[in-house]
Amino acid sequence: MEPTGYVRRVDELGRVVLPKELRDRFGIVEGDSIVLVKHGPQCVFCGSREGLVEFKGKRVCRSCGSGASARPTP
């Protein structure tokens, strides 16, 4: 499953509202699952949250960053 990019806050009672577009897109019914992950910095390429460095205003993990720097720009 790929991330959708929706960010929602949790209210003081611990509730999260899922937008109608999201509910319609995934046809949420009993038996399906939704994974909620705390929003935070991650690699723009692989999604890793470990060993991040900033490169031209984007966060990149060291693994992806070392591969990107080895490629020449056309």
mmCIF file of the N, C-alpha and C atoms, coordinates in Angstrom:
data_MODEL
# 
_entry.id   MODEL 
# 
loop_
_atom_site.group_PDB 
_atom_site.id 
_atom_site.type_symbol 
_atom_site.label_atom_id 
_atom_site.label_alt_id 
_atom_site.label_comp_id 
_atom_site.label_asym_id 
_atom_site.label_entity_id 
_atom_site.label_seq_id 
_atom_site.pdbx_PDB_ins_code 
_atom_site.Cartn_x 
_atom_site.Cartn_y 
_atom_site.Cartn_z 
_atom_site.occupancy 
_atom_site.B_iso_or_equiv 
_atom_site.pdbx_formal_charge 
_atom_site.auth_seq_id 
_atom_site.auth_comp_id 
_atom_site.auth_asym_id 
_atom_site.auth_atom_id 
_atom_site.pdbx_PDB_model_num 
ATOM 1   N N  . MET A 1 1  ? 0.852   -1.173 0.000   1.00 0.00 ? 1  MET A N  1 
ATOM 2   C CA . MET A 1 1  ? 0.000   0.000  0.000   1.00 0.00 ? 1  MET A CA 1 
ATOM 3   C C  . MET A 1 1  ? 0.894   1.231  0.000   1.00 0.00 ? 1  MET A C  1 
ATOM 4   N N  . GLU A 1 2  ? 0.551   2.212  -0.815  1.00 0.00 ? 2  GLU A N  1 
ATOM 5   C CA . GLU A 1 2  ? 1.375   3.414  -0.865  1.00 0.00 ? 2  GLU A CA 1 
ATOM 6   C C  . GLU A 1 2  ? 0.744   4.529  -0.042  1.00 0.00 ? 2  GLU A C  1 
ATOM 7   N N  . PRO A 1 3  ? 1.580   5.417  0.491   1.00 0.00 ? 3  PRO A N  1 
ATOM 8   C CA . PRO A 1 3  ? 1.064   6.520  1.303   1.00 0.00 ? 3  PRO A CA 1 
ATOM 9   C C  . PRO A 1 3  ? 0.204   7.467  0.473   1.00 0.00 ? 3  PRO A C  1 
ATOM 10  N N  . THR A 1 4  ? -0.797  8.091  1.120   1.00 0.00 ? 4  THR A N  1 
ATOM 11  C CA . THR A 1 4  ? -1.658  9.018  0.408   1.00 0.00 ? 4  THR A CA 1 
ATOM 12  C C  . THR A 1 4  ? -1.225  10.464 0.571   1.00 0.00 ? 4  THR A C  1 
ATOM 13  N N  . GLY A 1 5  ? -0.492  10.766 1.630   1.00 0.00 ? 5  GLY A N  1 
ATOM 14  C CA . GLY A 1 5  ? -0.042  12.129 1.852   1.00 0.00 ? 5  GLY A CA 1 
ATOM 15  C C  . GLY A 1 5  ? -1.001  12.980 2.663   1.00 0.00 ? 5  GLY A C  1 
ATOM 16  N N  . TYR A 1 6  ? -2.055  12.408 3.214   1.00 0.00 ? 6  TYR A N  1 
ATOM 17  C CA . TYR A 1 6  ? -2.968  13.164 4.058   1.00 0.00 ? 6  TYR A CA 1 
ATOM 18  C C  . TYR A 1 6  ? -2.359  13.320 5.446   1.00 0.00 ? 6  TYR A C  1 
ATOM 19  N N  . VAL A 1 7  ? -2.430  14.532 5.977   1.00 0.00 ? 7  VAL A N  1 
ATOM 20  C CA . VAL A 1 7  ? -1.978  14.790 7.343   1.00 0.00 ? 7  VAL A CA 1 
ATOM 21  C C  . VAL A 1 7  ? -3.160  15.359 8.106   1.00 0.00 ? 7  VAL A C  1 
ATOM 22  N N  . ARG A 1 8  ? -3.501  14.743 9.200   1.00 0.00 ? 8  ARG A N  1 
ATOM 23  C CA . ARG A 1 8  ? -4.617  15.193 10.031  1.00 0.00 ? 8  ARG A CA 1 
ATOM 24  C C  . ARG A 1 8  ? -4.165  15.227 11.478  1.00 0.00 ? 8  ARG A C  1 
ATOM 25  N N  . ARG A 1 9  ? -4.715  16.169 12.236  1.00 0.00 ? 9  ARG A N  1 
ATOM 26  C CA . ARG A 1 9  ? -4.355  16.245 13.649  1.00 0.00 ? 9  ARG A CA 1 
ATOM 27  C C  . ARG A 1 9  ? -5.286  15.363 14.471  1.00 0.00 ? 9  ARG A C  1 
ATOM 28  N N  . VAL A 1 10 ? -4.800  14.974 15.627  1.00 0.00 ? 10 VAL A N  1 
ATOM 29  C CA . VAL A 1 10 ? -5.592  14.192 16.578  1.00 0.00 ? 10 VAL A CA 1 
ATOM 30  C C  . VAL A 1 10 ? -6.170  15.188 17.575  1.00 0.00 ? 10 VAL A C  1 
ATOM 31  N N  . ASP A 1 11 ? -7.488  15.172 17.772  1.00 0.00 ? 11 ASP A N  1 
ATOM 32  C CA . ASP A 1 11 ? -8.091  16.136 18.692  1.00 0.00 ? 11 ASP A CA 1 
ATOM 33  C C  . ASP A 1 11 ? -7.846  15.728 20.145  1.00 0.00 ? 11 ASP A C  1 
ATOM 34  N N  . GLU A 1 12 ? -8.330  16.559 21.072  1.00 0.00 ? 12 GLU A N  1 
ATOM 35  C CA . GLU A 1 12 ? -8.060  16.332 22.497  1.00 0.00 ? 12 GLU A CA 1 
ATOM 36  C C  . GLU A 1 12 ? -8.677  15.041 23.035  1.00 0.00 ? 12 GLU A C  1 
ATOM 37  N N  . LEU A 1 13 ? -9.614  14.455 22.300  1.00 0.00 ? 13 LEU A N  1 
ATOM 38  C CA . LEU A 1 13 ? -10.209 13.183 22.703  1.00 0.00 ? 13 LEU A CA 1 
ATOM 39  C C  . LEU A 1 13 ? -9.590  11.995 21.964  1.00 0.00 ? 13 LEU A C  1 
ATOM 40  N N  . GLY A 1 14 ? -8.544  12.250 21.170  1.00 0.00 ? 14 GLY A N  1 
ATOM 41  C CA . GLY A 1 14 ? -7.853  11.174 20.468  1.00 0.00 ? 14 GLY A CA 1 
ATOM 42  C C  . GLY A 1 14 ? -8.500  10.771 19.158  1.00 0.00 ? 14 GLY A C  1 
ATOM 43  N N  . ARG A 1 15 ? -9.366  11.629 18.625  1.00 0.00 ? 15 ARG A N  1 
ATOM 44  C CA . ARG A 1 15 ? -10.066 11.297 17.382  1.00 0.00 ? 15 ARG A CA 1 
ATOM 45  C C  . ARG A 1 15 ? -9.370  11.902 16.176  1.00 0.00 ? 15 ARG A C  1 
ATOM 46  N N  . VAL A 1 16 ? -9.508  11.210 15.043  1.00 0.00 ? 16 VAL A N  1 
ATOM 47  C CA . VAL A 1 16 ? -8.979  11.679 13.764  1.00 0.00 ? 16 VAL A CA 1 
ATOM 48  C C  . VAL A 1 16 ? -10.115 11.611 12.753  1.00 0.00 ? 16 VAL A C  1 
ATOM 49  N N  . VAL A 1 17 ? -10.296 12.679 11.984  1.00 0.00 ? 17 VAL A N  1 
ATOM 50  C CA . VAL A 1 17 ? -11.314 12.673 10.939  1.00 0.00 ? 17 VAL A CA 1 
ATOM 51  C C  . VAL A 1 17 ? -10.652 12.281 9.631   1.00 0.00 ? 17 VAL A C  1 
ATOM 52  N N  . LEU A 1 18 ? -11.177 11.234 8.988   1.00 0.00 ? 18 LEU A N  1 
ATOM 53  C CA . LEU A 1 18 ? -10.676 10.826 7.677   1.00 0.00 ? 18 LEU A CA 1 
ATOM 54  C C  . LEU A 1 18 ? -11.510 11.546 6.621   1.00 0.00 ? 18 LEU A C  1 
ATOM 55  N N  . PRO A 1 19 ? -10.852 12.291 5.723   1.00 0.00 ? 19 PRO A N  1 
ATOM 56  C CA . PRO A 1 19 ? -11.599 13.043 4.706   1.00 0.00 ? 19 PRO A CA 1 
ATOM 57  C C  . PRO A 1 19 ? -12.452 12.124 3.835   1.00 0.00 ? 19 PRO A C  1 
ATOM 58  N N  . LYS A 1 20 ? -13.569 12.662 3.358   1.00 0.00 ? 20 LYS A N  1 
ATOM 59  C CA . LYS A 1 20 ? -14.494 11.896 2.530   1.00 0.00 ? 20 LYS A CA 1 
ATOM 60  C C  . LYS A 1 20 ? -13.793 11.332 1.303   1.00 0.00 ? 20 LYS A C  1 
ATOM 61  N N  . GLU A 1 21 ? -12.904 12.120 0.678   1.00 0.00 ? 21 GLU A N  1 
ATOM 62  C CA . GLU A 1 21 ? -12.175 11.639 -0.507  1.00 0.00 ? 21 GLU A CA 1 
ATOM 63  C C  . GLU A 1 21 ? -11.382 10.373 -0.184  1.00 0.00 ? 21 GLU A C  1 
ATOM 64  N N  . LEU A 1 22 ? -10.785 10.336 0.997   1.00 0.00 ? 22 LEU A N  1 
ATOM 65  C CA . LEU A 1 22 ? -10.005 9.178  1.413   1.00 0.00 ? 22 LEU A CA 1 
ATOM 66  C C  . LEU A 1 22 ? -10.910 7.976  1.662   1.00 0.00 ? 22 LEU A C  1 
ATOM 67  N N  . ARG A 1 23 ? -12.024 8.200  2.364   1.00 0.00 ? 23 ARG A N  1 
ATOM 68  C CA . ARG A 1 23 ? -12.964 7.106  2.621   1.00 0.00 ? 23 ARG A CA 1 
ATOM 69  C C  . ARG A 1 23 ? -13.516 6.546  1.314   1.00 0.00 ? 23 ARG A C  1 
ATOM 70  N N  . ASP A 1 24 ? -13.850 7.424  0.380   1.00 0.00 ? 24 ASP A N  1 
ATOM 71  C CA . ASP A 1 24 ? -14.373 6.978  -0.917  1.00 0.00 ? 24 ASP A CA 1 
ATOM 72  C C  . ASP A 1 24 ? -13.307 6.245  -1.732  1.00 0.00 ? 24 ASP A C  1 
ATOM 73  N N  . ARG A 1 25 ? -12.095 6.778  -1.729  1.00 0.00 ? 25 ARG A N  1 
ATOM 74  C CA . ARG A 1 25 ? -11.006 6.188  -2.522  1.00 0.00 ? 25 ARG A CA 1 
ATOM 75  C C  . ARG A 1 25 ? -10.737 4.738  -2.124  1.00 0.00 ? 25 ARG A C  1 
ATOM 76  N N  . PHE A 1 26 ? -10.751 4.462  -0.816  1.00 0.00 ? 26 PHE A N  1 
ATOM 77  C CA . PHE A 1 26 ? -10.412 3.125  -0.347  1.00 0.00 ? 26 PHE A CA 1 
ATOM 78  C C  . PHE A 1 26 ? -11.631 2.279  -0.011  1.00 0.00 ? 26 PHE A C  1 
ATOM 79  N N  . GLY A 1 27 ? -12.827 2.819  -0.168  1.00 0.00 ? 27 GLY A N  1 
ATOM 80  C CA . GLY A 1 27 ? -14.034 2.051  0.107   1.00 0.00 ? 27 GLY A CA 1 
ATOM 81  C C  . GLY A 1 27 ? -13.978 1.398  1.469   1.00 0.00 ? 27 GLY A C  1 
ATOM 82  N N  . ILE A 1 28 ? -13.705 2.180  2.486   1.00 0.00 ? 28 ILE A N  1 
ATOM 83  C CA . ILE A 1 28 ? -13.484 1.651  3.833   1.00 0.00 ? 28 ILE A CA 1 
ATOM 84  C C  . ILE A 1 28 ? -14.741 0.964  4.363   1.00 0.00 ? 28 ILE A C  1 
ATOM 85  N N  . VAL A 1 29 ? -14.594 -0.322 4.628   1.00 0.00 ? 29 VAL A N  1 
ATOM 86  C CA . VAL A 1 29 ? -15.660 -1.119 5.229   1.00 0.00 ? 29 VAL A CA 1 
ATOM 87  C C  . VAL A 1 29 ? -15.027 -2.015 6.280   1.00 0.00 ? 29 VAL A C  1 
ATOM 88  N N  . GLU A 1 30 ? -15.838 -2.646 7.102   1.00 0.00 ? 30 GLU A N  1 
ATOM 89  C CA . GLU A 1 30 ? -15.306 -3.524 8.142   1.00 0.00 ? 30 GLU A CA 1 
ATOM 90  C C  . GLU A 1 30 ? -14.491 -4.656 7.527   1.00 0.00 ? 30 GLU A C  1 
ATOM 91  N N  . GLY A 1 31 ? -13.349 -4.934 8.106   1.00 0.00 ? 31 GLY A N  1 
ATOM 92  C CA . GLY A 1 31 ? -12.480 -5.985 7.579   1.00 0.00 ? 31 GLY A CA 1 
ATOM 93  C C  . GLY A 1 31 ? -11.258 -5.421 6.859   1.00 0.00 ? 31 GLY A C  1 
ATOM 94  N N  . ASP A 1 32 ? -11.350 -4.214 6.343   1.00 0.00 ? 32 ASP A N  1 
ATOM 95  C CA . ASP A 1 32 ? -10.181 -3.574 5.742   1.00 0.00 ? 32 ASP A CA 1 
ATOM 96  C C  . ASP A 1 32 ? -9.379  -2.884 6.837   1.00 0.00 ? 32 ASP A C  1 
ATOM 97  N N  . SER A 1 33 ? -8.188  -2.463 6.528   1.00 0.00 ? 33 SER A N  1 
ATOM 98  C CA . SER A 1 33 ? -7.385  -1.806 7.553   1.00 0.00 ? 33 SER A CA 1 
ATOM 99  C C  . SER A 1 33 ? -6.863  -0.470 7.065   1.00 0.00 ? 33 SER A C  1 
ATOM 100 N N  . ILE A 1 34 ? -6.605  0.392  8.020   1.00 0.00 ? 34 ILE A N  1 
ATOM 101 C CA . ILE A 1 34 ? -6.010  1.698  7.765   1.00 0.00 ? 34 ILE A CA 1 
ATOM 102 C C  . ILE A 1 34 ? -4.806  1.795  8.684   1.00 0.00 ? 34 ILE A C  1 
ATOM 103 N N  . VAL A 1 35 ? -3.673  2.219  8.157   1.00 0.00 ? 35 VAL A N  1 
ATOM 104 C CA . VAL A 1 35 ? -2.478  2.367  8.967   1.00 0.00 ? 35 VAL A CA 1 
ATOM 105 C C  . VAL A 1 35 ? -2.231  3.853  9.183   1.00 0.00 ? 35 VAL A C  1 
ATOM 106 N N  . LEU A 1 36 ? -2.196  4.266  10.438  1.00 0.00 ? 36 LEU A N  1 
ATOM 107 C CA . LEU A 1 36 ? -1.896  5.651  10.788  1.00 0.00 ? 36 LEU A CA 1 
ATOM 108 C C  . LEU A 1 36 ? -0.485  5.705  11.330  1.00 0.00 ? 36 LEU A C  1 
ATOM 109 N N  . VAL A 1 37 ? 0.310   6.619  10.786  1.00 0.00 ? 37 VAL A N  1 
ATOM 110 C CA . VAL A 1 37 ? 1.698   6.759  11.192  1.00 0.00 ? 37 VAL A CA 1 
ATOM 111 C C  . VAL A 1 37 ? 1.946   8.212  11.575  1.00 0.00 ? 37 VAL A C  1 
ATOM 112 N N  . LYS A 1 38 ? 2.635   8.421  12.667  1.00 0.00 ? 38 LYS A N  1 
ATOM 113 C CA . LYS A 1 38 ? 2.949   9.773  13.088  1.00 0.00 ? 38 LYS A CA 1 
ATOM 114 C C  . LYS A 1 38 ? 3.758   10.461 11.997  1.00 0.00 ? 38 LYS A C  1 
ATOM 115 N N  . HIS A 1 39 ? 3.325   11.653 11.626  1.00 0.00 ? 39 HIS A N  1 
ATOM 116 C CA . HIS A 1 39 ? 4.003   12.418 10.588  1.00 0.00 ? 39 HIS A CA 1 
ATOM 117 C C  . HIS A 1 39 ? 5.336   12.920 11.115  1.00 0.00 ? 39 HIS A C  1 
ATOM 118 N N  . GLY A 1 40 ? 6.359   12.810 10.321  1.00 0.00 ? 40 GLY A N  1 
ATOM 119 C CA . GLY A 1 40 ? 7.671   13.293 10.717  1.00 0.00 ? 40 GLY A CA 1 
ATOM 120 C C  . GLY A 1 40 ? 8.617   13.232 9.537   1.00 0.00 ? 40 GLY A C  1 
ATOM 121 N N  . PRO A 1 41 ? 9.843   13.692 9.735   1.00 0.00 ? 41 PRO A N  1 
ATOM 122 C CA . PRO A 1 41 ? 10.807  13.707 8.641   1.00 0.00 ? 41 PRO A CA 1 
ATOM 123 C C  . PRO A 1 41 ? 11.139  12.301 8.147   1.00 0.00 ? 41 PRO A C  1 
ATOM 124 N N  . GLN A 1 42 ? 11.251  12.175 6.830   1.00 0.00 ? 42 GLN A N  1 
ATOM 125 C CA . GLN A 1 42 ? 11.634  10.897 6.233   1.00 0.00 ? 42 GLN A CA 1 
ATOM 126 C C  . GLN A 1 42 ? 12.314  11.151 4.906   1.00 0.00 ? 42 GLN A C  1 
ATOM 127 N N  . CYS A 1 43 ? 13.037  10.159 4.417   1.00 0.00 ? 43 CYS A N  1 
ATOM 128 C CA . CYS A 1 43 ? 13.745  10.240 3.145   1.00 0.00 ? 43 CYS A CA 1 
ATOM 129 C C  . CYS A 1 43 ? 12.728  10.404 2.012   1.00 0.00 ? 43 CYS A C  1 
ATOM 130 N N  . VAL A 1 44 ? 12.974  11.361 1.107   1.00 0.00 ? 44 VAL A N  1 
ATOM 131 C CA . VAL A 1 44 ? 12.051  11.583 -0.006  1.00 0.00 ? 44 VAL A CA 1 
ATOM 132 C C  . VAL A 1 44 ? 12.066  10.434 -1.004  1.00 0.00 ? 44 VAL A C  1 
ATOM 133 N N  . PHE A 1 45 ? 13.093  9.578  -0.963  1.00 0.00 ? 45 PHE A N  1 
ATOM 134 C CA . PHE A 1 45 ? 13.203  8.474  -1.914  1.00 0.00 ? 45 PHE A CA 1 
ATOM 135 C C  . PHE A 1 45 ? 12.649  7.163  -1.363  1.00 0.00 ? 45 PHE A C  1 
ATOM 136 N N  . CYS A 1 46 ? 13.092  6.769  -0.161  1.00 0.00 ? 46 CYS A N  1 
ATOM 137 C CA . CYS A 1 46 ? 12.715  5.441  0.342   1.00 0.00 ? 46 CYS A CA 1 
ATOM 138 C C  . CYS A 1 46 ? 11.796  5.479  1.565   1.00 0.00 ? 46 CYS A C  1 
ATOM 139 N N  . GLY A 1 47 ? 11.601  6.655  2.169   1.00 0.00 ? 47 GLY A N  1 
ATOM 140 C CA . GLY A 1 47 ? 10.724  6.761  3.328   1.00 0.00 ? 47 GLY A CA 1 
ATOM 141 C C  . GLY A 1 47 ? 11.382  6.449  4.658   1.00 0.00 ? 47 GLY A C  1 
ATOM 142 N N  . SER A 1 48 ? 12.680  6.133  4.656   1.00 0.00 ? 48 SER A N  1 
ATOM 143 C CA . SER A 1 48 ? 13.397  5.823  5.893   1.00 0.00 ? 48 SER A CA 1 
ATOM 144 C C  . SER A 1 48 ? 13.410  7.040  6.813   1.00 0.00 ? 48 SER A C  1 
ATOM 145 N N  . ARG A 1 49 ? 13.421  6.793  8.111   1.00 0.00 ? 49 ARG A N  1 
ATOM 146 C CA . ARG A 1 49 ? 13.498  7.876  9.092   1.00 0.00 ? 49 ARG A CA 1 
ATOM 147 C C  . ARG A 1 49 ? 14.856  7.899  9.798   1.00 0.00 ? 49 ARG A C  1 
ATOM 148 N N  . GLU A 1 50 ? 15.762  7.034  9.366   1.00 0.00 ? 50 GLU A N  1 
ATOM 149 C CA . GLU A 1 50 ? 17.077  6.904  10.007  1.00 0.00 ? 50 GLU A CA 1 
ATOM 150 C C  . GLU A 1 50 ? 18.168  7.583  9.182   1.00 0.00 ? 50 GLU A C  1 
ATOM 151 N N  . GLY A 1 51 ? 19.121  8.227  9.855   1.00 0.00 ? 51 GLY A N  1 
ATOM 152 C CA . GLY A 1 51 ? 20.300  8.790  9.204   1.00 0.00 ? 51 GLY A CA 1 
ATOM 153 C C  . GLY A 1 51 ? 19.991  9.832  8.146   1.00 0.00 ? 51 GLY A C  1 
ATOM 154 N N  . LEU A 1 52 ? 19.069  10.756 8.432   1.00 0.00 ? 52 LEU A N  1 
ATOM 155 C CA . LEU A 1 52 ? 18.674  11.755 7.446   1.00 0.00 ? 52 LEU A CA 1 
ATOM 156 C C  . LEU A 1 52 ? 19.655  12.915 7.385   1.00 0.00 ? 52 LEU A C  1 
ATOM 157 N N  . VAL A 1 53 ? 19.904  13.379 6.182   1.00 0.00 ? 53 VAL A N  1 
ATOM 158 C CA . VAL A 1 53 ? 20.683  14.587 5.953   1.00 0.00 ? 53 VAL A CA 1 
ATOM 159 C C  . VAL A 1 53 ? 19.880  15.470 5.012   1.00 0.00 ? 53 VAL A C  1 
ATOM 160 N N  . GLU A 1 54 ? 20.137  16.766 5.048   1.00 0.00 ? 54 GLU A N  1 
ATOM 161 C CA . GLU A 1 54 ? 19.416  17.666 4.160   1.00 0.00 ? 54 GLU A CA 1 
ATOM 162 C C  . GLU A 1 54 ? 20.242  17.904 2.908   1.00 0.00 ? 54 GLU A C  1 
ATOM 163 N N  . PHE A 1 55 ? 19.596  17.788 1.755   1.00 0.00 ? 55 PHE A N  1 
ATOM 164 C CA . PHE A 1 55 ? 20.258  17.997 0.474   1.00 0.00 ? 55 PHE A CA 1 
ATOM 165 C C  . PHE A 1 55 ? 19.347  18.840 -0.405  1.00 0.00 ? 55 PHE A C  1 
ATOM 166 N N  . LYS A 1 56 ? 19.768  20.050 -0.694  1.00 0.00 ? 56 LYS A N  1 
ATOM 167 C CA . LYS A 1 56 ? 18.999  20.991 -1.521  1.00 0.00 ? 56 LYS A CA 1 
ATOM 168 C C  . LYS A 1 56 ? 17.565  21.147 -1.023  1.00 0.00 ? 56 LYS A C  1 
ATOM 169 N N  . GLY A 1 57 ? 17.426  21.299 0.296   1.00 0.00 ? 57 GLY A N  1 
ATOM 170 C CA . GLY A 1 57 ? 16.126  21.541 0.896   1.00 0.00 ? 57 GLY A CA 1 
ATOM 171 C C  . GLY A 1 57 ? 15.263  20.310 1.105   1.00 0.00 ? 57 GLY A C  1 
ATOM 172 N N  . LYS A 1 58 ? 15.765  19.135 0.785   1.00 0.00 ? 58 LYS A N  1 
ATOM 173 C CA . LYS A 1 58 ? 15.011  17.890 0.958   1.00 0.00 ? 58 LYS A CA 1 
ATOM 174 C C  . LYS A 1 58 ? 15.752  16.990 1.930   1.00 0.00 ? 58 LYS A C  1 
ATOM 175 N N  . ARG A 1 59 ? 15.008  16.140 2.641   1.00 0.00 ? 59 ARG A N  1 
ATOM 176 C CA . ARG A 1 59 ? 15.633  15.177 3.551   1.00 0.00 ? 59 ARG A CA 1 
ATOM 177 C C  . ARG A 1 59 ? 15.866  13.867 2.804   1.00 0.00 ? 59 ARG A C  1 
ATOM 178 N N  . VAL A 1 60 ? 17.103  13.377 2.907   1.00 0.00 ? 60 VAL A N  1 
ATOM 179 C CA . VAL A 1 60 ? 17.509  12.153 2.220   1.00 0.00 ? 60 VAL A CA 1 
ATOM 180 C C  . VAL A 1 60 ? 18.297  11.309 3.210   1.00 0.00 ? 60 VAL A C  1 
ATOM 181 N N  . CYS A 1 61 ? 18.058  9.985  3.222   1.00 0.00 ? 61 CYS A N  1 
ATOM 182 C CA . CYS A 1 61 ? 18.838  9.125  4.115   1.00 0.00 ? 61 CYS A CA 1 
ATOM 183 C C  . CYS A 1 61 ? 20.238  8.962  3.531   1.00 0.00 ? 61 CYS A C  1 
ATOM 184 N N  . ARG A 1 62 ? 21.174  8.577  4.350   1.00 0.00 ? 62 ARG A N  1 
ATOM 185 C CA . ARG A 1 62 ? 22.564  8.455  3.894   1.00 0.00 ? 62 ARG A CA 1 
ATOM 186 C C  . ARG A 1 62 ? 22.704  7.429  2.773   1.00 0.00 ? 62 ARG A C  1 
ATOM 187 N N  . SER A 1 63 ? 21.921  6.369  2.827   1.00 0.00 ? 63 SER A N  1 
ATOM 188 C CA . SER A 1 63 ? 21.989  5.341  1.798   1.00 0.00 ? 63 SER A CA 1 
ATOM 189 C C  . SER A 1 63 ? 21.576  5.897  0.432   1.00 0.00 ? 63 SER A C  1 
ATOM 190 N N  . CYS A 1 64 ? 20.424  6.554  0.367   1.00 0.00 ? 64 CYS A N  1 
ATOM 191 C CA . CYS A 1 64 ? 19.959  7.127  -0.899  1.00 0.00 ? 64 CYS A CA 1 
ATOM 192 C C  . CYS A 1 64 ? 20.836  8.302  -1.316  1.00 0.00 ? 64 CYS A C  1 
ATOM 193 N N  . GLY A 1 65 ? 21.302  9.064  -0.336  1.00 0.00 ? 65 GLY A N  1 
ATOM 194 C CA . GLY A 1 65 ? 22.149  10.219 -0.639  1.00 0.00 ? 65 GLY A CA 1 
ATOM 195 C C  . GLY A 1 65 ? 23.466  9.828  -1.262  1.00 0.00 ? 65 GLY A C  1 
ATOM 196 N N  . SER A 1 66 ? 24.042  8.728  -0.813  1.00 0.00 ? 66 SER A N  1 
ATOM 197 C CA . SER A 1 66 ? 25.327  8.311  -1.384  1.00 0.00 ? 66 SER A CA 1 
ATOM 198 C C  . SER A 1 66 ? 25.141  7.802  -2.808  1.00 0.00 ? 66 SER A C  1 
ATOM 199 N N  . GLY A 1 67 ? 24.023  7.183  -3.110  1.00 0.00 ? 67 GLY A N  1 
ATOM 200 C CA . GLY A 1 67 ? 23.744  6.724  -4.463  1.00 0.00 ? 67 GLY A CA 1 
ATOM 201 C C  . GLY A 1 67 ? 23.461  7.891  -5.390  1.00 0.00 ? 67 GLY A C  1 
ATOM 202 N N  . ALA A 1 68 ? 22.778  8.910  -4.900  1.00 0.00 ? 68 ALA A N  1 
ATOM 203 C CA . ALA A 1 68 ? 22.437  10.060 -5.723  1.00 0.00 ? 68 ALA A CA 1 
ATOM 204 C C  . ALA A 1 68 ? 23.669  10.887 -6.075  1.00 0.00 ? 68 ALA A C  1 
ATOM 205 N N  . SER A 1 69 ? 24.591  11.008 -5.114  1.00 0.00 ? 69 SER A N  1 
ATOM 206 C CA . SER A 1 69 ? 25.768  11.840 -5.374  1.00 0.00 ? 69 SER A CA 1 
ATOM 207 C C  . SER A 1 69 ? 26.724  11.165 -6.343  1.00 0.00 ? 69 SER A C  1 
ATOM 208 N N  . ALA A 1 70 ? 26.602  9.851  -6.543  1.00 0.00 ? 70 ALA A N  1 
ATOM 209 C CA . ALA A 1 70 ? 27.508  9.144  -7.435  1.00 0.00 ? 70 ALA A CA 1 
ATOM 210 C C  . ALA A 1 70 ? 27.097  9.276  -8.903  1.00 0.00 ? 70 ALA A C  1 
ATOM 211 N N  . ARG A 1 71 ? 25.867  9.746  -9.146  1.00 0.00 ? 71 ARG A N  1 
ATOM 212 C CA . ARG A 1 71 ? 25.394  9.856  -10.530 1.00 0.00 ? 71 ARG A CA 1 
ATOM 213 C C  . ARG A 1 71 ? 25.696  11.247 -11.091 1.00 0.00 ? 71 ARG A C  1 
ATOM 214 N N  . PRO A 1 72 ? 26.283  11.307 -12.258 1.00 0.00 ? 72 PRO A N  1 
ATOM 215 C CA . PRO A 1 72 ? 26.538  12.612 -12.868 1.00 0.00 ? 72 PRO A CA 1 
ATOM 216 C C  . PRO A 1 72 ? 25.244  13.249 -13.365 1.00 0.00 ? 72 PRO A C  1 
ATOM 217 N N  . THR A 1 73 ? 25.198  14.572 -13.363 1.00 0.00 ? 73 THR A N  1 
ATOM 218 C CA . THR A 1 73 ? 24.041  15.294 -13.879 1.00 0.00 ? 73 THR A CA 1 
ATOM 219 C C  . THR A 1 73 ? 24.201  15.444 -15.388 1.00 0.00 ? 73 THR A C  1 
ATOM 220 N N  . PRO A 1 74 ? 23.159  15.124 -16.177 1.00 0.00 ? 74 PRO A N  1 
ATOM 221 C CA . PRO A 1 74 ? 23.277  15.220 -17.644 1.00 0.00 ? 74 PRO A CA 1 
ATOM 222 C C  . PRO A 1 74 ? 23.449  16.637 -18.128 1.00 0.00 ? 74 PRO A C  1 
# 
